[in-house]
Amino acid sequence: MSDKITITFPDGNIKSVKKGINGFEIAEEISKSLAKESIAIKINSEIFDLKRNIERDAKIQIIKKSDEEALDIIRHDCAHVMAEAVQALFPETQVTIGPSIENGFYYDFARKEPFTLSDLPKIEKKMHEIINKGEEFTREVWSQKEAKKFFKDKGEVYKLELIEDLDPEEEISIYKQGEWLDLCRGPHMNSTKEIGKGFKLMKVAGAYWRGDSSNIMLTRIYGTAWRNEKELDIHLKQIEEAEKRDHRKLGKQMSLFHFQEEAPGAVFWHPKGWQLFQSLINYMRLRQDRAGYVETNTPDLLDKSLWEASGHWEKFGDNMFTTDPKEEKVFAIKPMNCPGAVEVYKQGLKSYRDLPLRMSEFGKVHRYEPSGALHGLMRVRAFTQDDAHIFCTEDQITEESKTVCDLILSIYKDFGFNDVRIKFSDRPEKRVGNDVVWDKAEEALRLAMEATGLEYTLNPGEGAFYGPKLEFVLRDAIGRDWQCGTLQVDLNLPERLGATYVDEDGQKKVPVMLHRALFGSLERFTGILIEHYAGHLPLWLSPSQIVVATITSETDNYAFEVKDQLIKNNLRTEIDIRNEKIGYKIREHSNSKIPIILAVGKKESEDRTVSIRRIGSSDTKVMKLEELINSLQKESLSPIE
């Protein structure tokens, strides 16, 4: 039996090495500097500690601290160090579960007295002490009997429960750092020293054990962790900037919308907010008209039987609102527009000559979200999708997908988003349809992406339950990512609901259905826009474009004349003739994010001019009213007018 195995590096190079070699030894053979920078190894797409032995042929990649994959490991290490610090300072505390998450980590702790923000500096200081010791992370494998005895002796009842839920034959993976240890699958870095100083504890919150409200309430401590202090500082500044841009705060300042307990997760739009919302719809309607879409509208309430036939009842039923039946039938408020679109398509015989048929809908949908997950416009229960469903033949998938990609990227540019990432999400675990159909749908979408020439990354297992999808992720002005538009290839739903067309050979065939949303949720996109622009929306989008403010009451009549002229020329204009100083008026309207303030006093009235001040600038400019109107008419046009 050979004591050699073959390893393949990311660049395709192949090397024969001794069986049982570990990641650190491989890195050291390549170079001392690589060994110094290495923190983990990826073996056949799974990440392990550097000390993990390789027993068979494998594709490998050495993970360095500078690599993107390193962040999860750093955050996982931080979670363990935080748990050790907590138990060192508060020995009666039980440790439960603590994963790495986006931008950081958390751990849930069981303690008689819940932790508070005042505890965080002490815990953080202790974490630095543990890190500076440079304790080695080591992995041990225990039997369940050993693990149960150990945690029972320690009084760790939550760990015992986790072990009890495992397969009786499963061995227990334990990670130690010095004397402290926990149940853990890993991986971890070589030692606590490698974590560095790029972390900070952020907040505390309540969390039910295992997310079940019938269980005991634990205390969750959140932290953020990065490769170094520079990255941490950038992140903390981003958080600070995000707080300034919070759409909920700006929405109140700008009088756009509000929420209240009587309608959780549903928006109360104020006149200005509704103007902004309608501007988005009008823009999208015009873009879709020009792209050959026909607009439809389908009922909000549909019989349960349709949702059963579509597969939504089985796969999505827990997220649907249903009626308390006053008659025999049960109805559901639609969480998606797709089944209704198929029912519209089915009216009348369709020929291959009718395809592709592009049907759009600004459909209001309702989905159950836990009340604790609701977050302003970003996470709601009732929202409007700029949905469209393209019915086409299999031969048309590539061209239609390419056209949608071109359209969506063009639209994002119009709104100031030039940095867009695309993710390819393939079949999820919970899905309808057989693997043959899924193979076909995924291959069709891959070919379409190749035809566009656009770069994309794989997002495994995150497709819709009826088909694979592309996700379009926007990066905003402060570097945050927002997943907005989607394109999905669906070979399941049309067949389930009996949609057909007559092919050129006279045979009935099932069309392909492309699901497509560009903004995604209009409510959420509105929130993203507000935060992206920090409320300083482009003139064409701003719900109130101009305010005419008087310097003295003698000029009220002229102010009304200016306002009327601007409104006649389709410029959204307000007037402020209050008996207040002009400086006060300017500050108030600037706070409301109105882009242009026109001050009119005695001299402006006599000369038929206006004094112009733009938001964010202290400069003023005097212009003739007619000249101003001509200038603003051009500036206020949307990018497609």
VMD Tcl script that draws the C-alpha trace (Angstrom):
set ca {
  {0.00 0.00 0.00}
  {1.48 3.36 -1.06}
  {2.54 5.84 1.60}
  {2.18 8.65 -0.98}
  {-0.84 10.74 -1.94}
  {-1.41 13.39 -4.60}
  {-2.41 16.95 -3.75}
  {-3.62 19.48 -6.31}
  {-3.10 23.21 -5.75}
  {-5.52 25.97 -6.86}
  {-3.33 26.81 -9.88}
  {-3.58 23.19 -11.10}
  {-0.10 22.14 -10.03}
  {0.08 18.58 -8.70}
  {2.48 17.24 -6.10}
  {3.12 13.82 -4.60}
  {3.50 14.00 -0.80}
  {3.69 11.63 2.13}
  {0.39 10.29 3.37}
  {-0.73 11.97 6.61}
  {0.99 15.28 5.87}
  {-0.72 18.31 7.41}
  {-1.40 21.81 6.13}
  {1.38 23.48 8.10}
  {3.96 21.03 6.70}
  {2.75 21.70 3.15}
  {2.97 25.47 3.67}
  {6.46 25.12 5.18}
  {7.66 23.08 2.20}
  {6.54 25.87 -0.10}
  {8.11 28.73 1.89}
  {8.79 29.84 5.45}
  {6.87 33.07 4.83}
  {3.77 31.16 3.69}
  {3.95 28.94 6.78}
  {4.09 32.08 8.92}
  {1.04 33.63 7.22}
  {-1.04 30.42 7.09}
  {-3.95 29.90 9.47}
  {-5.95 26.99 7.95}
  {-6.22 24.63 5.00}
  {-9.05 23.95 2.58}
  {-9.25 20.26 1.67}
  {-11.71 19.42 -1.12}
  {-13.70 22.63 -0.45}
  {-13.89 22.11 3.35}
  {-11.76 24.19 5.70}
  {-9.75 22.50 8.49}
  {-7.04 23.38 11.01}
  {-3.53 23.45 9.61}
  {-2.72 20.43 11.79}
  {-5.36 18.22 10.14}
  {-3.69 15.24 8.44}
  {-4.44 14.53 4.77}
  {-4.90 10.80 4.26}
  {-5.97 10.62 0.59}
  {-5.66 12.45 -2.73}
  {-7.15 15.92 -2.43}
  {-7.48 19.41 -3.85}
  {-6.03 21.80 -1.29}
  {-5.64 25.52 -0.67}
  {-3.61 27.15 2.10}
  {-5.70 29.84 3.82}
  {-3.78 32.95 4.87}
  {-5.00 35.61 7.29}
  {-5.28 38.02 4.37}
  {-7.76 35.73 2.55}
  {-11.52 36.38 2.67}
  {-12.16 32.90 4.15}
  {-10.01 33.83 7.14}
  {-12.64 36.18 8.57}
  {-15.01 33.39 9.64}
  {-12.16 31.60 11.41}
  {-10.96 34.76 13.18}
  {-14.52 35.45 14.35}
  {-15.00 31.87 15.50}
  {-11.76 32.10 17.49}
  {-12.94 35.39 19.02}
  {-16.19 33.75 20.12}
  {-14.25 31.03 21.98}
  {-11.97 33.59 23.62}
  {-14.98 35.67 24.68}
  {-16.62 32.58 26.23}
  {-13.41 31.80 28.14}
  {-13.18 35.42 29.34}
  {-16.81 35.36 30.52}
  {-16.36 32.15 32.51}
  {-13.08 33.42 34.00}
  {-14.78 36.60 35.23}
  {-18.20 35.10 36.03}
  {-17.56 31.40 36.89}
  {-21.25 30.61 37.50}
  {-22.10 31.38 33.83}
  {-23.01 28.55 31.46}
  {-21.87 28.72 27.85}
  {-24.38 27.63 25.21}
  {-23.96 28.32 21.48}
  {-21.64 30.83 19.81}
  {-21.13 31.03 16.03}
  {-19.41 33.47 13.72}
  {-21.86 35.68 11.82}
  {-21.67 38.40 9.20}
  {-19.16 41.02 10.42}
  {-18.63 39.30 13.77}
  {-19.71 36.68 16.28}
  {-21.87 36.10 19.33}
  {-22.28 33.72 22.24}
  {-25.41 33.00 24.26}
  {-24.85 32.74 28.01}
  {-27.05 31.43 30.85}
  {-26.65 33.49 34.01}
  {-28.96 34.50 36.84}
  {-28.14 38.18 36.32}
  {-28.20 39.07 32.60}
  {-25.13 40.83 31.28}
  {-25.33 44.56 30.57}
  {-23.31 46.96 28.43}
  {-21.28 47.91 31.51}
  {-19.88 44.35 31.60}
  {-18.43 44.51 28.08}
  {-15.24 46.54 28.80}
  {-14.24 44.05 31.55}
  {-14.85 41.07 29.24}
  {-12.99 42.74 26.39}
  {-9.99 43.47 28.64}
  {-9.89 39.82 29.71}
  {-10.06 38.73 26.06}
  {-6.93 40.78 25.30}
  {-5.15 39.06 28.19}
  {-6.08 35.59 26.85}
  {-5.02 36.52 23.32}
  {-1.67 37.87 24.53}
  {-0.95 34.54 26.25}
  {-0.93 32.90 22.83}
  {-2.63 29.70 23.98}
  {-2.55 26.98 21.33}
  {-5.86 25.78 19.82}
  {-5.89 21.98 19.94}
  {-8.52 19.49 18.81}
  {-9.45 16.33 20.67}
  {-12.01 13.66 19.88}
  {-14.01 12.33 22.82}
  {-16.62 9.63 23.17}
  {-20.11 10.81 24.09}
  {-19.71 9.12 27.46}
  {-16.57 11.17 28.22}
  {-18.19 14.39 27.02}
  {-21.38 13.86 29.03}
  {-19.42 13.16 32.22}
  {-17.20 16.21 31.75}
  {-20.04 18.69 31.13}
  {-22.26 17.13 33.79}
  {-19.48 17.55 36.37}
  {-19.16 21.19 35.28}
  {-22.92 21.75 35.59}
  {-23.19 22.66 31.88}
  {-26.77 21.47 31.24}
  {-27.03 23.16 27.83}
  {-23.98 21.32 26.52}
  {-25.48 18.05 27.80}
  {-28.67 18.75 25.85}
  {-26.69 19.38 22.66}
  {-24.84 16.07 23.10}
  {-28.10 14.20 23.80}
  {-29.42 15.33 20.38}
  {-26.52 13.75 18.50}
  {-26.47 10.33 16.92}
  {-25.42 7.93 19.73}
  {-22.46 6.71 17.66}
  {-21.16 10.17 16.80}
  {-17.85 11.13 18.35}
  {-17.47 14.53 19.98}
  {-15.10 17.16 18.60}
  {-13.59 19.29 21.38}
  {-11.40 22.38 21.00}
  {-9.10 23.58 23.76}
  {-7.23 26.83 24.28}
  {-5.10 26.38 27.37}
  {-7.34 24.89 30.09}
  {-10.63 26.12 28.59}
  {-12.58 23.97 26.13}
  {-15.87 23.68 24.30}
  {-17.81 21.45 21.93}
  {-16.79 22.57 18.45}
  {-16.38 21.23 14.93}
  {-13.74 23.87 14.12}
  {-11.69 24.98 12.39}
  {-9.50 27.30 14.46}
  {-6.22 29.09 13.94}
  {-2.95 27.94 15.50}
  {-3.20 30.01 18.68}
  {-5.14 32.83 20.32}
  {-2.21 35.17 19.54}
  {-3.14 35.12 15.84}
  {-6.48 36.83 16.55}
  {-4.73 40.14 17.14}
  {-6.47 43.33 18.29}
  {-9.01 43.85 15.52}
  {-12.12 43.07 17.58}
  {-14.64 44.82 19.79}
  {-17.67 43.77 21.83}
  {-20.70 45.69 20.58}
  {-23.97 44.97 22.35}
  {-26.05 42.63 24.50}
  {-29.50 41.24 23.75}
  {-31.93 38.64 24.97}
  {-32.16 35.34 23.07}
  {-34.25 32.26 23.75}
  {-32.40 28.96 24.05}
  {-32.44 27.44 20.57}
  {-34.63 30.29 19.32}
  {-37.76 28.84 20.94}
  {-39.88 31.35 22.91}
  {-41.05 28.53 25.22}
  {-37.44 28.08 26.40}
  {-35.46 30.10 28.93}
  {-34.16 33.55 28.00}
  {-30.37 33.77 27.67}
  {-28.06 36.77 27.28}
  {-26.42 37.15 23.88}
  {-23.20 39.16 23.62}
  {-22.32 40.37 20.12}
  {-18.86 41.30 18.92}
  {-17.24 42.32 15.67}
  {-13.86 40.98 14.53}
  {-11.53 41.73 11.62}
  {-8.05 40.87 10.44}
  {-6.47 43.94 12.03}
  {-7.19 47.20 13.83}
  {-7.33 49.17 10.57}
  {-10.18 46.99 9.25}
  {-11.93 47.26 12.63}
  {-11.67 51.05 12.54}
  {-13.14 51.15 9.01}
  {-16.04 48.97 10.15}
  {-16.75 51.08 13.24}
  {-16.72 54.25 11.13}
  {-19.11 52.56 8.68}
  {-21.46 51.77 11.58}
  {-21.25 55.38 12.75}
  {-22.02 56.61 9.23}
  {-24.83 54.08 8.85}
  {-26.46 55.42 12.02}
  {-26.44 58.91 10.51}
  {-28.00 57.52 7.34}
  {-30.61 55.33 9.07}
  {-33.66 55.53 6.81}
  {-36.00 55.37 9.80}
  {-34.50 58.53 11.27}
  {-34.30 60.27 7.88}
  {-37.81 59.11 6.99}
  {-39.08 60.97 10.04}
  {-36.98 64.08 9.31}
  {-38.21 64.14 5.72}
  {-41.80 63.23 6.70}
  {-41.89 60.25 4.32}
  {-43.50 57.41 6.31}
  {-44.10 55.89 9.71}
  {-44.94 52.55 11.35}
  {-47.23 51.81 14.26}
  {-48.20 48.81 16.36}
  {-51.67 48.47 14.85}
  {-50.11 47.37 11.54}
  {-46.76 45.67 12.28}
  {-44.50 45.47 9.26}
  {-46.77 47.65 7.08}
  {-45.91 51.18 5.94}
  {-47.98 54.31 6.52}
  {-46.84 56.46 3.59}
  {-47.02 60.23 4.02}
  {-47.62 62.44 0.95}
  {-43.91 63.02 0.32}
  {-43.04 59.37 0.80}
  {-45.83 58.29 -1.52}
  {-44.55 60.75 -4.13}
  {-41.11 59.12 -3.94}
  {-42.68 55.65 -4.11}
  {-44.71 56.62 -7.19}
  {-41.63 58.13 -8.85}
  {-39.97 54.71 -8.61}
  {-43.02 52.99 -10.09}
  {-43.36 55.55 -12.90}
  {-39.68 55.18 -13.78}
  {-39.88 51.39 -13.79}
  {-43.15 51.38 -15.74}
  {-41.56 53.46 -18.49}
  {-38.45 51.25 -18.62}
  {-40.60 48.13 -18.85}
  {-42.89 49.60 -21.49}
  {-39.86 50.32 -23.64}
  {-38.53 46.79 -23.04}
  {-41.70 45.16 -24.36}
  {-43.52 44.27 -21.13}
  {-47.28 44.26 -20.72}
  {-48.54 45.18 -17.25}
  {-51.05 43.03 -15.36}
  {-52.58 42.94 -11.91}
  {-53.72 39.85 -10.02}
  {-55.87 39.30 -6.88}
  {-54.40 39.62 -3.38}
  {-56.56 36.76 -2.07}
  {-56.41 33.33 -3.72}
  {-57.87 29.94 -2.87}
  {-55.65 27.59 -0.88}
  {-55.99 24.99 -3.66}
  {-53.98 27.16 -6.07}
  {-51.15 27.51 -3.55}
  {-51.20 23.73 -3.03}
  {-50.97 23.13 -6.77}
  {-48.09 25.62 -7.13}
  {-46.11 24.07 -4.26}
  {-46.14 27.24 -2.15}
  {-48.43 25.74 0.48}
  {-45.99 22.94 1.24}
  {-42.74 24.89 0.94}
  {-43.79 28.39 2.01}
  {-47.01 27.88 3.98}
  {-45.55 28.90 7.34}
  {-44.87 32.37 5.92}
  {-48.39 32.90 4.53}
  {-51.32 34.77 6.05}
  {-54.61 32.88 5.68}
  {-58.26 33.68 6.25}
  {-60.39 32.49 9.12}
  {-62.98 30.79 6.86}
  {-66.48 32.21 6.96}
  {-67.26 29.69 4.23}
  {-65.92 26.29 3.29}
  {-62.87 27.54 1.39}
  {-59.61 28.75 2.93}
  {-57.92 31.70 1.20}
  {-54.35 32.94 1.47}
  {-53.08 36.47 0.97}
  {-50.49 36.12 -1.75}
  {-46.84 36.03 -0.62}
  {-45.77 35.94 -4.28}
  {-47.25 37.00 -7.61}
  {-46.16 33.96 -9.65}
  {-49.27 31.71 -9.56}
  {-51.52 34.64 -10.48}
  {-49.27 35.43 -13.45}
  {-49.59 31.84 -14.70}
  {-53.38 32.08 -14.45}
  {-53.35 35.23 -16.61}
  {-51.06 33.51 -19.13}
  {-53.44 30.53 -19.38}
  {-56.34 32.66 -20.61}
  {-56.56 31.91 -24.31}
  {-54.51 29.56 -26.47}
  {-50.85 30.53 -26.81}
  {-48.64 29.82 -29.79}
  {-44.85 29.77 -30.03}
  {-45.31 32.98 -32.03}
  {-46.63 34.69 -28.88}
  {-43.39 33.95 -27.02}
  {-41.54 35.46 -25.33}
  {-44.45 37.02 -23.44}
  {-43.19 39.50 -20.84}
  {-45.79 40.22 -18.15}
  {-45.05 42.73 -15.39}
  {-46.91 43.48 -12.17}
  {-46.49 45.89 -9.27}
  {-47.95 43.32 -6.93}
  {-48.54 43.86 -3.22}
  {-47.54 40.74 -1.29}
  {-47.70 39.75 2.38}
  {-45.30 37.44 4.19}
  {-45.13 36.55 7.84}
  {-41.94 37.82 9.47}
  {-41.42 37.47 13.23}
  {-42.04 40.80 14.92}
  {-38.48 40.85 16.24}
  {-37.10 40.65 12.70}
  {-38.99 43.69 11.39}
  {-36.73 46.63 10.55}
  {-38.22 49.78 9.05}
  {-38.56 49.56 5.26}
  {-35.82 46.94 5.06}
  {-37.82 44.08 6.61}
  {-41.60 44.33 6.39}
  {-44.61 42.04 6.17}
  {-46.40 43.90 3.38}
  {-44.47 45.10 0.35}
  {-44.71 45.78 -3.37}
  {-42.62 43.83 -5.87}
  {-41.73 45.11 -9.32}
  {-42.35 41.59 -10.51}
  {-42.32 40.25 -14.03}
  {-42.77 36.78 -15.48}
  {-41.38 36.00 -18.90}
  {-42.92 32.99 -20.63}
  {-40.58 31.67 -23.30}
  {-39.30 28.59 -25.08}
  {-36.16 26.78 -23.93}
  {-34.31 28.21 -26.94}
  {-35.14 31.74 -25.77}
  {-33.82 31.40 -22.19}
  {-30.30 32.63 -22.97}
  {-31.31 35.73 -24.93}
  {-34.08 36.70 -22.49}
  {-31.78 36.25 -19.49}
  {-29.10 38.36 -21.15}
  {-31.66 41.08 -21.89}
  {-32.84 41.10 -18.27}
  {-29.23 41.38 -17.00}
  {-28.55 44.31 -19.33}
  {-31.78 46.02 -18.23}
  {-31.17 45.59 -14.52}
  {-27.58 46.88 -14.62}
  {-28.69 49.89 -16.67}
  {-31.42 50.66 -14.13}
  {-29.04 50.47 -11.18}
  {-26.70 52.96 -12.90}
  {-29.59 55.41 -13.23}
  {-29.98 55.29 -9.45}
  {-26.28 55.77 -8.74}
  {-25.26 52.14 -8.13}
  {-22.26 51.28 -10.30}
  {-20.76 48.54 -8.14}
  {-23.01 45.48 -8.62}
  {-22.09 41.87 -7.78}
  {-23.95 38.87 -9.20}
  {-24.44 35.59 -7.31}
  {-25.54 32.33 -8.90}
  {-27.78 30.46 -6.43}
  {-28.40 26.80 -7.21}
  {-30.88 24.23 -5.86}
  {-31.86 24.48 -2.19}
  {-32.47 21.48 0.02}
  {-36.19 22.34 0.25}
  {-37.51 22.39 -3.33}
  {-40.08 21.16 -5.81}
  {-39.33 19.22 -9.01}
  {-36.92 16.40 -9.75}
  {-33.17 16.62 -10.25}
  {-33.42 16.16 -14.03}
  {-35.48 19.35 -14.28}
  {-33.15 21.18 -11.91}
  {-30.09 20.08 -13.93}
  {-31.72 21.51 -17.03}
  {-32.68 24.82 -15.37}
  {-29.27 25.36 -13.80}
  {-27.47 24.60 -17.06}
  {-29.71 27.06 -18.93}
  {-28.96 29.84 -16.45}
  {-25.22 29.11 -16.55}
  {-25.23 29.34 -20.34}
  {-27.11 32.63 -20.10}
  {-24.50 34.03 -17.72}
  {-21.70 32.92 -20.03}
  {-23.47 34.71 -22.89}
  {-23.56 37.98 -20.91}
  {-19.85 37.80 -20.17}
  {-20.58 39.07 -16.65}
  {-18.65 37.79 -13.65}
  {-20.51 35.97 -10.90}
  {-19.88 33.94 -7.77}
  {-21.57 30.72 -6.70}
  {-24.02 30.90 -3.79}
  {-24.66 27.18 -3.13}
  {-28.10 26.01 -2.04}
  {-29.72 29.47 -2.04}
  {-31.98 29.15 -5.09}
  {-35.76 29.56 -4.92}
  {-37.67 26.37 -4.12}
  {-38.84 26.19 -7.75}
  {-35.68 27.16 -9.65}
  {-32.09 28.47 -9.64}
  {-31.59 32.22 -9.59}
  {-29.23 35.12 -10.06}
  {-29.03 37.62 -7.22}
  {-27.91 41.18 -7.93}
  {-26.08 42.73 -4.98}
  {-25.60 46.51 -4.86}
  {-22.76 48.14 -2.96}
  {-23.82 51.49 -1.51}
  {-21.97 54.75 -0.82}
  {-20.48 53.48 2.46}
  {-19.56 50.01 1.22}
  {-22.53 47.95 2.41}
  {-24.01 45.22 0.22}
  {-27.74 44.97 -0.53}
  {-29.28 42.06 -2.42}
  {-32.04 43.54 -4.60}
  {-32.90 42.17 -8.04}
  {-33.29 38.52 -8.97}
  {-33.67 36.42 -12.12}
  {-34.94 32.85 -11.75}
  {-35.34 30.07 -14.29}
  {-38.43 27.97 -13.51}
  {-39.24 24.70 -15.29}
  {-41.52 23.54 -12.48}
  {-44.37 25.99 -11.87}
  {-45.72 26.27 -15.45}
  {-46.11 22.49 -15.60}
  {-47.64 22.25 -12.12}
  {-50.29 24.83 -13.02}
  {-50.99 23.55 -16.53}
  {-49.49 26.32 -18.67}
  {-48.89 25.34 -22.31}
  {-48.25 26.74 -25.78}
  {-48.60 25.21 -29.24}
  {-45.22 24.62 -30.85}
  {-44.56 25.01 -34.60}
  {-45.10 21.27 -35.03}
  {-48.64 21.63 -33.59}
  {-47.78 19.90 -30.30}
  {-48.58 21.33 -26.88}
  {-45.50 22.16 -24.83}
  {-44.84 23.67 -21.40}
  {-43.23 27.12 -21.49}
  {-40.24 28.13 -19.43}
  {-41.05 30.80 -16.84}
  {-38.43 33.41 -15.96}
  {-39.22 35.20 -12.69}
  {-37.67 38.64 -12.58}
  {-37.60 41.51 -10.09}
  {-35.41 44.58 -10.56}
  {-35.83 46.75 -7.47}
  {-37.09 43.65 -5.65}
  {-39.21 45.16 -2.89}
  {-40.02 48.79 -3.65}
  {-40.27 49.53 0.07}
  {-36.82 48.10 0.73}
  {-35.30 49.78 -2.33}
  {-36.69 53.10 -1.08}
  {-34.93 52.54 2.25}
  {-31.68 51.65 0.46}
  {-31.90 54.80 -1.68}
  {-32.48 57.02 1.36}
  {-29.42 55.54 3.11}
  {-27.26 55.52 -0.03}
  {-27.86 59.24 -0.58}
  {-28.10 60.07 3.17}
  {-31.47 61.63 2.32}
  {-29.95 63.98 -0.30}
  {-31.86 62.42 -3.19}
  {-31.19 63.51 -6.80}
  {-33.52 66.30 -7.88}
  {-35.58 64.04 -10.16}
  {-36.33 61.68 -7.26}
  {-36.78 64.18 -4.47}
  {-40.45 64.25 -3.41}
  {-40.23 67.97 -2.67}
  {-37.75 69.57 -5.05}
  {-37.95 73.24 -4.15}
  {-39.15 75.45 -1.32}
  {-39.76 79.16 -1.84}
  {-39.02 80.97 1.42}
  {-39.79 84.65 2.05}
  {-37.34 86.97 3.77}
  {-40.06 89.48 4.58}
  {-43.85 89.34 4.49}
  {-43.86 92.17 1.91}
  {-42.83 89.59 -0.70}
  {-45.55 87.00 -0.03}
  {-47.34 87.73 -3.30}
  {-44.15 87.37 -5.32}
  {-43.34 84.12 -3.50}
  {-46.72 82.69 -4.50}
  {-46.12 83.81 -8.09}
  {-42.73 82.02 -8.10}
  {-44.30 78.89 -6.64}
  {-47.12 78.88 -9.22}
  {-44.68 79.29 -12.12}
  {-42.53 76.41 -10.87}
  {-45.53 74.11 -10.39}
  {-46.80 74.98 -13.89}
  {-43.45 73.73 -15.17}
  {-43.80 70.40 -13.31}
  {-41.38 71.26 -10.50}
  {-42.55 69.98 -7.11}
  {-42.58 73.13 -5.01}
  {-43.55 74.21 -1.48}
  {-43.84 77.71 -0.02}
  {-42.82 79.02 3.40}
  {-44.23 82.45 4.28}
  {-44.05 81.98 8.05}
  {-42.99 84.92 10.18}
  {-39.58 83.39 10.89}
  {-36.04 84.51 10.09}
  {-34.70 83.25 6.76}
  {-31.76 81.50 8.52}
  {-34.21 79.46 10.60}
  {-36.21 78.51 7.49}
  {-33.07 77.46 5.62}
  {-31.89 75.26 8.51}
  {-35.30 73.60 8.85}
  {-35.72 72.86 5.13}
  {-32.10 71.67 4.86}
  {-32.83 69.26 7.71}
  {-35.83 68.02 5.68}
  {-33.41 67.37 2.77}
  {-35.19 69.65 0.27}
  {-32.59 70.05 -2.51}
  {-33.20 73.70 -3.47}
  {-34.23 76.65 -1.31}
  {-35.25 79.86 -3.10}
  {-35.08 82.92 -0.87}
  {-37.12 85.91 -2.03}
  {-36.87 89.35 -0.49}
  {-37.65 92.89 -1.56}
  {-34.80 93.13 -4.06}
  {-35.66 89.74 -5.65}
  {-39.29 90.83 -5.95}
  {-38.33 94.09 -7.69}
  {-35.82 92.42 -10.04}
  {-37.96 89.30 -10.63}
  {-35.08 87.10 -9.48}
  {-34.57 84.44 -6.84}
  {-31.66 83.73 -4.50}
  {-30.78 80.03 -4.83}
  {-29.21 77.88 -2.14}
  {-28.62 74.14 -2.63}
  {-28.60 71.65 0.20}
  {-25.13 71.03 1.57}
  {-23.77 74.32 0.25}
  {-23.47 77.74 1.91}
  {-23.14 79.48 -1.47}
  {-26.02 81.46 -2.92}
  {-26.64 82.45 -6.50}
  {-29.08 85.01 -7.89}
  {-30.92 84.12 -11.11}
  {-33.78 85.42 -13.19}
  {-36.92 83.33 -12.58}
  {-37.25 82.33 -16.26}
  {-33.59 81.30 -16.41}
  {-33.99 79.24 -13.23}
  {-37.05 77.41 -14.58}
  {-35.26 76.46 -17.82}
  {-32.27 75.16 -15.85}
  {-34.27 73.15 -13.32}
  {-36.60 71.63 -15.92}
  {-33.62 69.87 -17.48}
  {-32.11 68.87 -14.14}
  {-35.38 67.47 -12.79}
  {-35.91 65.03 -15.65}
  {-35.41 61.36 -14.85}
  {-32.50 59.66 -16.67}
  {-34.89 58.17 -19.27}
  {-36.93 61.27 -20.07}
}
mol new
graphics top color blue
foreach p $ca { graphics top sphere $p radius 0.5 }
foreach p [lrange $ca 0 end-1] q [lrange $ca 1 end] { graphics top cylinder $p $q radius 0.2 }
display resetview
